[in-house]
Amino acid sequence: MRNDAIPESEAASGLRRFLPLAILVLGFVAFFALGLDTYISLDALREHREALQHWVAEGPVAAALLYILIYAAMTAFSVPGGLLLTIAGGFLFGTLPGTAYAVLGATAGAVAVFLAARSAFGDFLRRRIKADMVRRMEEGFRRNALSYLLVLRLVPLFPFWMVNLVPAFLGVNLRTYLIGTFLGIIPGGFVYASVGNGLGAVFDAGGTPDLGIIFEPEILIPIIGLALLSLLPIAYRMVRKARGGDSQVG
């Protein structure tokens, strides 16, 4: 008699593969179900500013660790609000420490998403990709993964959560993903932590910070310049390949 049942070990392996992603999805749902999104706003920061500043003054190390943990969890759960958390980091800890804590938290959370997505879907999708164009994109991304990642992180063209997932599906290794994410989010993190550092004066004046400051030419142009610099290795390889092709023809 034929037994079509899935072997127990295979089923257990499948469950383990999807468990990290399931935890992240449940975290996303729980975040909104518990109403925690109401605390991620400028109004909430304004309302609780004195209590938060007192808490940081009483235990700066514990406050920094908790801030990094919260940032990592929100990033891992793909909850919107990273920009406001970065501003809050600058407000509570100052520009440079706030930037460092935000970058550490965001990188840790992004790595968690990357690993969960790669475990659940990465190999499955790559085995089933048939289109030549998609395969060429995958190969190109693998050869120049760090440069591409730096551009995607530096220039805010795509949502942060999307950039967390795509490299996992295209076979980018963890080390490259970690370096590209960490370095690529530093400039933007610094800009918004700087905004947060001056937030107290804005609150005292009854104003609202300019959250679109990163699109100001004097800020965006240098960031685009960094992105272009990160593409130089790709341009060099293309020129070298073209010259190699020309020499073979000649």
C-alpha positions as a LaTeX table, in Angstrom:
\begin{tabular}{lrrr}
\hline
Residue & $x$ (\AA) & $y$ (\AA) & $z$ (\AA) \\
\hline
Met1 & 0.00 & 0.00 & 0.00 \\
Arg2 & 1.41 & 3.37 & $-1.05$ \\
Asn3 & 1.97 & 5.92 & 1.70 \\
Asp4 & 1.77 & 9.51 & 0.45 \\
Ala5 & 2.13 & 11.04 & 3.89 \\
Ile6 & 4.95 & 13.52 & 4.36 \\
Pro7 & 7.72 & 12.02 & 6.51 \\
Glu8 & 7.70 & 13.39 & 10.03 \\
Ser9 & 11.26 & 14.67 & 9.79 \\
Glu10 & 10.46 & 16.55 & 6.56 \\
Ala11 & 7.35 & 18.11 & 8.10 \\
Ala12 & 9.30 & 19.15 & 11.18 \\
Ser13 & 11.99 & 20.65 & 8.98 \\
Gly14 & 9.36 & 22.63 & 7.09 \\
Leu15 & 7.89 & 23.95 & 10.32 \\
Arg16 & 11.29 & 25.02 & 11.58 \\
Arg17 & 11.97 & 26.76 & 8.28 \\
Phe18 & 8.84 & 28.90 & 8.51 \\
Leu19 & 8.84 & 29.44 & 12.29 \\
Pro20 & 11.06 & 32.57 & 12.33 \\
Leu21 & 8.93 & 34.23 & 9.65 \\
Ala22 & 5.72 & 33.27 & 11.48 \\
Ile23 & 7.05 & 34.88 & 14.66 \\
Leu24 & 7.78 & 38.11 & 12.80 \\
Val25 & 4.32 & 38.14 & 11.24 \\
Leu26 & 2.70 & 37.53 & 14.63 \\
Gly27 & 4.79 & 40.36 & 16.07 \\
Phe28 & 3.51 & 42.71 & 13.35 \\
Val29 & $-0.11$ & 41.76 & 14.09 \\
Ala30 & 0.37 & 41.99 & 17.85 \\
Phe31 & 1.94 & 45.44 & 17.58 \\
Phe32 & $-1.21$ & 46.93 & 16.09 \\
Ala33 & $-3.62$ & 44.71 & 18.04 \\
Leu34 & $-2.15$ & 46.04 & 21.31 \\
Gly35 & $-2.36$ & 49.63 & 20.09 \\
Leu36 & 1.39 & 50.19 & 20.38 \\
Asp37 & 1.37 & 52.22 & 17.18 \\
Thr38 & $-0.21$ & 55.11 & 19.12 \\
Tyr39 & 3.11 & 55.59 & 20.94 \\
Ile40 & 5.09 & 56.02 & 17.71 \\
Ser41 & 4.29 & 59.65 & 16.95 \\
Leu42 & 5.64 & 63.13 & 17.53 \\
Asp43 & 2.63 & 63.92 & 19.72 \\
Ala44 & 3.46 & 60.99 & 22.01 \\
Leu45 & 7.09 & 62.11 & 22.17 \\
Arg46 & 6.00 & 65.65 & 23.00 \\
Glu47 & 3.59 & 64.44 & 25.69 \\
His48 & 6.07 & 62.12 & 27.42 \\
Arg49 & 9.27 & 64.08 & 26.81 \\
Glu50 & 9.99 & 64.90 & 30.47 \\
Ala51 & 9.43 & 61.33 & 31.66 \\
Leu52 & 11.61 & 59.94 & 28.85 \\
Gln53 & 14.43 & 62.41 & 29.46 \\
His54 & 14.34 & 61.64 & 33.19 \\
Trp55 & 14.44 & 57.90 & 32.44 \\
Val56 & 17.50 & 58.33 & 30.19 \\
Ala57 & 19.27 & 60.50 & 32.78 \\
Glu58 & 18.66 & 57.93 & 35.52 \\
Gly59 & 19.98 & 54.95 & 33.55 \\
Pro60 & 21.65 & 55.91 & 30.25 \\
Val61 & 23.08 & 52.45 & 29.53 \\
Ala62 & 19.82 & 50.61 & 30.22 \\
Ala63 & 17.91 & 53.24 & 28.23 \\
Ala64 & 20.25 & 52.86 & 25.25 \\
Leu65 & 20.00 & 49.06 & 25.30 \\
Leu66 & 16.21 & 49.16 & 25.52 \\
Tyr67 & 16.04 & 51.71 & 22.70 \\
Ile68 & 18.19 & 49.47 & 20.46 \\
Leu69 & 16.04 & 46.46 & 21.34 \\
Ile70 & 12.80 & 48.32 & 20.55 \\
Tyr71 & 14.24 & 49.59 & 17.26 \\
Ala72 & 15.41 & 46.08 & 16.31 \\
Ala73 & 12.01 & 44.56 & 17.16 \\
Met74 & 10.07 & 47.16 & 15.18 \\
Thr75 & 12.36 & 46.70 & 12.19 \\
Ala76 & 12.10 & 42.92 & 12.40 \\
Phe77 & 8.31 & 43.13 & 12.61 \\
Ser78 & 8.36 & 45.51 & 9.59 \\
Val79 & 6.37 & 48.05 & 11.59 \\
Pro80 & 6.45 & 51.58 & 10.12 \\
Gly81 & 8.01 & 54.18 & 12.36 \\
Gly82 & 11.77 & 53.87 & 11.95 \\
Leu83 & 12.09 & 57.52 & 10.97 \\
Leu84 & 10.31 & 58.67 & 14.14 \\
Leu85 & 12.38 & 56.28 & 16.27 \\
Thr86 & 15.56 & 57.73 & 14.80 \\
Ile87 & 14.35 & 61.25 & 15.61 \\
Ala88 & 13.52 & 60.07 & 19.13 \\
Gly89 & 17.05 & 58.65 & 19.42 \\
Gly90 & 18.57 & 62.02 & 18.58 \\
Phe91 & 16.17 & 63.72 & 20.98 \\
Leu92 & 16.95 & 61.42 & 23.90 \\
Phe93 & 20.65 & 60.66 & 23.41 \\
Gly94 & 22.08 & 63.36 & 21.14 \\
Thr95 & 23.04 & 63.28 & 17.48 \\
Leu96 & 26.02 & 60.91 & 17.43 \\
Pro97 & 24.86 & 58.42 & 20.11 \\
Gly98 & 21.33 & 58.55 & 18.70 \\
Thr99 & 22.65 & 57.77 & 15.22 \\
Ala100 & 24.75 & 54.88 & 16.53 \\
Tyr101 & 21.91 & 53.33 & 18.52 \\
Ala102 & 19.43 & 53.70 & 15.66 \\
Val103 & 21.85 & 52.16 & 13.14 \\
Leu104 & 22.58 & 49.23 & 15.47 \\
Gly105 & 18.89 & 48.59 & 16.11 \\
Ala106 & 17.86 & 48.92 & 12.47 \\
Thr107 & 20.70 & 46.67 & 11.31 \\
Ala108 & 19.88 & 43.98 & 13.87 \\
Gly109 & 16.19 & 44.02 & 12.92 \\
Ala110 & 16.96 & 44.00 & 9.19 \\
Val111 & 19.25 & 40.98 & 9.63 \\
Ala112 & 16.45 & 39.17 & 11.48 \\
Val113 & 14.06 & 39.78 & 8.55 \\
Phe114 & 16.73 & 38.75 & 6.05 \\
Leu115 & 17.45 & 35.46 & 7.82 \\
Ala116 & 13.76 & 34.65 & 8.32 \\
Ala117 & 12.91 & 35.35 & 4.67 \\
Arg118 & 15.92 & 33.43 & 3.39 \\
Ser119 & 15.05 & 30.46 & 5.58 \\
Ala120 & 11.40 & 30.41 & 4.55 \\
Phe121 & 11.45 & 31.35 & 0.88 \\
Gly122 & 14.96 & 32.00 & $-0.45$ \\
Asp123 & 15.93 & 28.51 & $-1.62$ \\
Phe124 & 12.36 & 27.71 & $-2.65$ \\
Leu125 & 12.12 & 30.73 & $-4.95$ \\
Arg126 & 15.58 & 30.32 & $-6.43$ \\
Arg127 & 14.88 & 26.69 & $-7.36$ \\
Arg128 & 11.73 & 27.73 & $-9.21$ \\
Ile129 & 12.98 & 30.81 & $-11.02$ \\
Lys130 & 12.86 & 30.07 & $-14.74$ \\
Ala131 & 12.99 & 33.48 & $-16.42$ \\
Asp132 & 16.42 & 34.24 & $-17.90$ \\
Met133 & 16.07 & 37.94 & $-17.07$ \\
Val134 & 15.40 & 37.18 & $-13.40$ \\
Arg135 & 18.35 & 34.81 & $-13.29$ \\
Arg136 & 20.61 & 37.45 & $-14.85$ \\
Met137 & 19.42 & 39.96 & $-12.26$ \\
Glu138 & 20.21 & 37.47 & $-9.52$ \\
Glu139 & 23.69 & 36.82 & $-10.89$ \\
Gly140 & 24.34 & 40.55 & $-11.26$ \\
Phe141 & 23.16 & 41.23 & $-7.74$ \\
Arg142 & 25.41 & 38.49 & $-6.38$ \\
Arg143 & 28.48 & 39.87 & $-8.19$ \\
Asn144 & 27.84 & 43.46 & $-7.11$ \\
Ala145 & 25.69 & 42.93 & $-4.02$ \\
Leu146 & 27.50 & 45.39 & $-1.76$ \\
Ser147 & 27.34 & 48.22 & $-4.29$ \\
Tyr148 & 23.66 & 47.62 & $-5.02$ \\
Leu149 & 22.82 & 47.40 & $-1.32$ \\
Leu150 & 24.61 & 50.63 & $-0.53$ \\
Val151 & 22.65 & 52.44 & $-3.24$ \\
Leu152 & 19.33 & 51.01 & $-2.05$ \\
Arg153 & 20.10 & 51.94 & 1.56 \\
Leu154 & 21.52 & 55.38 & 0.84 \\
Val155 & 18.83 & 56.65 & $-1.52$ \\
Pro156 & 15.29 & 56.25 & $-0.12$ \\
Leu157 & 13.72 & 55.03 & $-3.36$ \\
Phe158 & 12.12 & 51.90 & $-1.87$ \\
Pro159 & 10.58 & 51.09 & 1.54 \\
Phe160 & 13.06 & 49.83 & 4.12 \\
Trp161 & 11.17 & 46.55 & 4.59 \\
Met162 & 11.32 & 45.82 & 0.86 \\
Val163 & 15.09 & 46.26 & 0.75 \\
Asn164 & 15.28 & 43.88 & 3.72 \\
Leu165 & 13.56 & 41.12 & 1.76 \\
Val166 & 14.84 & 41.33 & $-1.82$ \\
Pro167 & 18.49 & 40.40 & $-1.07$ \\
Ala168 & 17.28 & 37.30 & 0.78 \\
Phe169 & 15.45 & 36.14 & $-2.36$ \\
Leu170 & 18.45 & 36.86 & $-4.60$ \\
Gly171 & 20.99 & 34.84 & $-2.67$ \\
Val172 & 23.04 & 37.66 & $-1.09$ \\
Asn173 & 25.27 & 36.32 & 1.67 \\
Leu174 & 24.80 & 37.49 & 5.25 \\
Arg175 & 28.16 & 39.25 & 5.59 \\
Thr176 & 27.58 & 41.42 & 2.52 \\
Tyr177 & 24.03 & 42.18 & 3.59 \\
Leu178 & 25.17 & 43.16 & 7.08 \\
Ile179 & 27.93 & 45.48 & 5.86 \\
Gly180 & 25.77 & 47.07 & 3.15 \\
Thr181 & 22.89 & 47.68 & 5.55 \\
Phe182 & 25.04 & 49.03 & 8.38 \\
Leu183 & 27.03 & 51.45 & 6.22 \\
Gly184 & 24.16 & 52.42 & 3.96 \\
Ile185 & 21.79 & 53.65 & 6.68 \\
Ile186 & 24.34 & 55.77 & 8.56 \\
Pro187 & 23.89 & 59.01 & 6.52 \\
Gly188 & 20.09 & 59.01 & 6.72 \\
Gly189 & 20.23 & 58.04 & 10.38 \\
Phe190 & 22.57 & 60.94 & 11.10 \\
Val191 & 20.26 & 63.41 & 9.36 \\
Tyr192 & 17.18 & 62.41 & 11.34 \\
Ala193 & 19.06 & 62.05 & 14.63 \\
Ser194 & 20.23 & 65.63 & 14.06 \\
Val195 & 16.60 & 66.66 & 13.63 \\
Gly196 & 15.79 & 64.91 & 16.88 \\
Asn197 & 18.65 & 66.62 & 18.69 \\
Gly198 & 16.98 & 69.97 & 18.02 \\
Leu199 & 13.47 & 68.73 & 18.67 \\
Gly200 & 13.24 & 70.20 & 22.16 \\
Ala201 & 13.54 & 73.73 & 20.82 \\
Val202 & 10.95 & 72.95 & 18.15 \\
Phe203 & 8.53 & 71.65 & 20.79 \\
Asp204 & 9.12 & 74.70 & 22.98 \\
Ala205 & 8.29 & 76.93 & 20.04 \\
Gly206 & 5.14 & 74.94 & 19.33 \\
Gly207 & 6.41 & 73.88 & 15.92 \\
Thr208 & 6.73 & 70.63 & 14.00 \\
Pro209 & 10.02 & 69.27 & 12.60 \\
Asp210 & 10.48 & 68.97 & 8.86 \\
Leu211 & 10.42 & 65.22 & 8.22 \\
Gly212 & 11.18 & 65.76 & 4.54 \\
Ile213 & 14.52 & 67.35 & 5.32 \\
Ile214 & 16.45 & 64.50 & 3.73 \\
Phe215 & 15.05 & 65.55 & 0.33 \\
Glu216 & 16.52 & 69.05 & 0.65 \\
Pro217 & 19.17 & 69.50 & $-2.08$ \\
Glu218 & 22.00 & 70.30 & 0.36 \\
Ile219 & 21.39 & 66.94 & 2.07 \\
Leu220 & 20.14 & 64.74 & $-0.76$ \\
Ile221 & 22.87 & 65.64 & $-3.25$ \\
Pro222 & 25.76 & 64.47 & $-1.02$ \\
Ile223 & 23.87 & 61.25 & $-0.28$ \\
Ile224 & 23.34 & 60.65 & $-3.99$ \\
Gly225 & 27.04 & 61.36 & $-4.45$ \\
Leu226 & 27.85 & 58.59 & $-1.98$ \\
Ala227 & 25.48 & 56.27 & $-3.84$ \\
Leu228 & 27.24 & 57.01 & $-7.12$ \\
Leu229 & 30.60 & 56.34 & $-5.51$ \\
Ser230 & 29.34 & 52.95 & $-4.38$ \\
Leu231 & 28.57 & 52.13 & $-8.02$ \\
Leu232 & 32.16 & 52.77 & $-9.15$ \\
Pro233 & 33.20 & 49.10 & $-8.75$ \\
Ile234 & 30.37 & 48.08 & $-11.09$ \\
Ala235 & 31.35 & 50.74 & $-13.63$ \\
Tyr236 & 34.98 & 49.61 & $-13.42$ \\
Arg237 & 34.03 & 45.99 & $-14.09$ \\
Met238 & 31.89 & 47.02 & $-17.06$ \\
Val239 & 34.67 & 49.12 & $-18.58$ \\
Arg240 & 37.21 & 46.36 & $-17.97$ \\
Lys241 & 34.92 & 43.78 & $-19.55$ \\
Ala242 & 34.28 & 46.04 & $-22.57$ \\
Arg243 & 38.00 & 46.61 & $-23.06$ \\
Gly244 & 38.62 & 42.90 & $-22.77$ \\
Gly245 & 36.02 & 42.26 & $-25.44$ \\
Asp246 & 37.56 & 44.90 & $-27.71$ \\
Ser247 & 41.04 & 43.42 & $-27.36$ \\
Gln248 & 39.75 & 39.97 & $-28.22$ \\
Val249 & 38.02 & 41.33 & $-31.32$ \\
Gly250 & 41.18 & 43.09 & $-32.41$ \\
\hline
\end{tabular}
